[in-house]
Amino acid sequence: MPSTLRNARGRGAVIRPVGYIGIRMGLSVRDKIVEAALDRFHTLGFNACGVQEIVDKAGIPKGSFYNYFKAKELLVVEVLKAYTDGSRREMLSDRTIAPVKRLRAHFEFLASRHARSGYSKGCLIGNIAAETSDEMPIVRKALARVLANWTELVASAIRDGQADGSIDARLDAEEIARFLINSWEGALIRMKIANSRQPLDDFFSLAFRLFNRSASQNLSPERGATASASRSKRASSRPKSRRTP
């Protein structure tokens, strides 16, 4: 049985699970379903969460669900949109903030959301992606769209940094953007397993060194090609070992 707490005093107080998040007042039935589904998918997982858990959380009759969503897969598209809307991605386009600072602020904001859940839930995008199969094309397309939009916003901030000289112009902005997001999602998996911020601290410690000019020189295509050629030359100059028959 999960730990519980009282959210009211006196006799007749309602007992709810620790971490329970109520549905906001004044929402339409459709928005209640989306908000409840976001919470349940994030807590239980997409496949483990049924329609009954969602309507119970939303406080609506089960029949009302199908008035708005014919299937759970259609609902997850709206849930992903609501989740990303709460990620404050607009800060990546705020040109009143220096590019590297706004990139770091974006990921620090995401880290603060995970801190509120005790670093135990992971990223809803990554969690749903891990449960998605080839038989769920609607969900896969929604996930691809979310990641593509996120990547473009990060890449745009990197290009702004390249324009003002704070980020090495030789770096491929989209490649670095994909790397940052892929690294972040991987760190969140480790965070969820460990229930710890440490993987996120590792991300901040290492990922943002990419924008340091001396470090990025090792990532430039010219430097990579030169290093590769040098390794090949050294390998070819080594004496070949003779095998004793």
C-alpha positions in Angstrom: 0.0 0.0 0.0 1.4 3.5 -0.8 2.1 5.9 1.9 -0.7 8.3 2.6 -1.3 11.7 4.1 -4.3 13.8 5.3 -5.1 16.8 3.2 -7.6 18.1 5.7 -8.0 18.3 9.4 -10.5 16.7 11.7 -12.9 13.8 11.3 -13.8 12.8 7.8 -10.6 14.0 6.3 -9.8 12.6 2.9 -6.9 10.2 2.7 -4.9 10.5 -0.5 -1.6 9.1 -1.7 1.6 11.0 -1.2 2.3 13.0 -4.3 -1.4 13.3 -5.2 -2.0 16.3 -7.5 -5.5 17.5 -7.7 -7.2 18.7 -10.9 -7.5 22.5 -11.1 -10.9 24.1 -10.6 -12.8 25.7 -13.5 -11.5 23.5 -16.3 -13.7 22.2 -19.1 -14.4 18.4 -19.1 -12.0 18.0 -22.0 -9.2 19.8 -20.2 -9.9 17.8 -17.0 -9.3 14.6 -19.0 -6.0 15.9 -20.5 -4.7 17.1 -17.1 -5.7 13.9 -15.4 -4.2 11.8 -18.1 -0.9 13.8 -17.9 -0.7 13.1 -14.2 -1.7 9.4 -14.6 0.6 8.7 -17.6 3.5 10.3 -15.7 2.8 8.4 -12.5 1.7 5.0 -13.8 3.0 4.8 -17.3 1.1 5.0 -20.6 0.4 1.3 -20.9 -0.4 0.6 -17.3 -2.9 3.5 -17.1 -6.4 2.7 -18.3 -9.3 5.0 -19.0 -10.8 4.3 -15.6 -7.8 5.7 -13.8 -8.0 8.8 -15.9 -11.7 9.5 -15.3 -11.3 8.7 -11.6 -8.6 11.3 -11.4 -10.6 13.8 -13.4 -13.7 13.2 -11.4 -16.0 12.6 -14.4 -18.2 9.6 -15.6 -16.4 7.1 -17.8 -18.8 7.7 -20.6 -17.7 11.3 -20.8 -14.2 10.3 -21.9 -15.4 8.9 -25.2 -17.3 12.1 -26.0 -13.9 13.7 -26.4 -11.4 11.0 -27.2 -12.2 7.8 -29.1 -8.9 6.1 -28.0 -6.1 6.6 -25.4 -3.6 7.0 -28.3 -5.5 10.1 -29.5 -5.4 11.5 -25.9 -1.7 11.1 -25.6 -1.2 13.6 -28.5 -2.9 16.3 -26.4 -1.1 15.2 -23.2 2.3 15.7 -25.0 1.2 19.1 -26.1 0.2 20.1 -22.6 3.4 18.7 -21.2 5.6 20.6 -23.6 3.5 23.8 -23.1 4.6 23.6 -19.5 8.3 23.3 -20.4 8.8 27.1 -20.9 10.5 26.5 -24.3 9.7 30.1 -25.2 12.7 31.1 -23.1 14.9 29.6 -25.8 13.8 32.3 -28.1 14.2 35.2 -25.6 16.9 37.3 -27.2 17.0 39.6 -24.2 19.0 36.8 -22.6 22.5 35.7 -23.8 22.2 32.5 -25.8 24.3 30.2 -23.5 22.5 31.6 -20.5 19.1 31.0 -22.0 20.1 27.4 -22.9 21.2 26.7 -19.4 18.2 28.4 -17.9 15.9 26.2 -20.0 17.5 23.0 -18.8 17.7 24.3 -15.2 14.0 25.0 -15.3 13.3 21.4 -16.5 15.5 20.2 -13.7 13.5 22.2 -11.2 10.3 20.4 -12.4 11.9 17.0 -11.7 13.0 18.2 -8.2 9.4 18.8 -7.3 8.7 15.1 -7.9 11.7 13.9 -6.1 13.5 13.0 -9.3 11.4 9.9 -9.5 9.2 10.3 -12.5 11.5 10.9 -15.4 10.5 12.8 -18.5 7.0 12.1 -19.9 8.4 12.3 -23.4 11.0 9.7 -22.8 8.7 7.5 -20.7 6.1 7.4 -23.4 8.7 6.8 -26.1 10.0 3.8 -24.2 6.5 2.3 -24.3 5.8 3.1 -27.9 5.7 0.3 -30.5 5.4 0.3 -34.3 1.7 -0.4 -33.8 1.2 3.1 -32.4 2.0 5.4 -35.4 -0.1 8.3 -34.0 1.9 8.4 -30.8 5.3 7.9 -32.7 4.5 10.8 -35.0 3.5 13.0 -32.0 6.8 12.2 -30.2 8.8 12.9 -33.4 7.1 16.2 -33.8 7.8 17.2 -30.2 11.4 16.3 -30.4 11.9 18.0 -33.8 10.3 21.3 -32.5 12.5 21.2 -29.4 15.6 20.5 -31.4 14.9 23.5 -33.7 14.5 25.8 -30.7 17.7 24.7 -29.1 19.5 24.9 -32.5 18.2 28.4 -33.0 19.6 29.5 -29.7 23.0 27.9 -30.6 23.0 29.8 -33.9 22.3 33.1 -32.0 25.4 32.3 -29.9 27.4 31.6 -33.0 26.3 35.0 -34.4 27.4 36.9 -31.3 30.6 35.0 -31.0 29.8 33.2 -27.7 29.6 29.8 -29.3 32.1 28.5 -31.8 30.8 29.1 -35.3 32.4 25.9 -36.6 30.0 23.7 -34.6 27.0 22.2 -36.4 24.1 23.8 -34.5 21.5 21.1 -35.2 24.0 18.3 -34.4 24.8 19.9 -31.0 21.1 20.5 -30.4 20.3 16.9 -31.0 23.2 15.9 -28.8 22.1 18.1 -25.9 18.5 16.8 -26.0 19.7 13.1 -26.4 22.1 13.6 -23.5 19.4 15.2 -21.4 16.9 12.4 -22.0 19.6 9.8 -21.1 20.4 11.7 -17.9 16.7 11.7 -17.0 16.6 7.9 -17.3 19.5 7.5 -14.9 17.9 10.2 -12.6 14.7 8.2 -12.5 16.5 5.0 -11.6 18.7 6.6 -8.9 16.1 9.1 -7.6 18.9 11.6 -7.6 19.9 14.9 -9.3 23.4 13.7 -9.8 22.9 12.6 -13.5 21.5 16.1 -14.2 24.5 17.7 -12.5 26.8 15.6 -14.7 24.9 16.8 -17.8 25.3 20.5 -16.8 29.0 19.9 -15.9 29.9 18.3 -19.2 27.4 19.3 -21.9 27.9 23.0 -21.6 31.7 22.6 -22.1 30.8 22.1 -25.7 30.3 25.9 -26.0 33.8 26.6 -24.7 36.0 27.4 -27.7 39.0 25.4 -26.7 36.9 22.3 -26.1 34.8 22.7 -29.2 38.0 22.8 -31.4 38.2 19.0 -30.8 34.6 18.7 -32.3 35.1 20.7 -35.4 35.0 18.7 -38.7 38.5 20.0 -39.7 40.1 19.0 -36.4 38.3 15.6 -36.5 39.5 14.9 -40.0 43.1 15.9 -39.1 43.1 13.7 -36.0 41.7 10.8 -38.0 44.4 11.2 -40.7 47.1 11.5 -38.0 45.9 8.2 -36.3 45.9 6.4 -39.7 49.4 7.7 -40.5 50.7 6.5 -37.1 49.1 3.1 -37.6 50.6 2.6 -41.0 54.1 3.5 -39.8 54.1 0.9 -37.1 56.3 -2.2 -37.9 54.1 -5.2 -38.7 54.5 -8.0 -36.2 55.9 -11.2 -37.6 54.2 -14.5 -36.9 56.4 -17.4 -36.0 55.3 -20.4 -38.2 
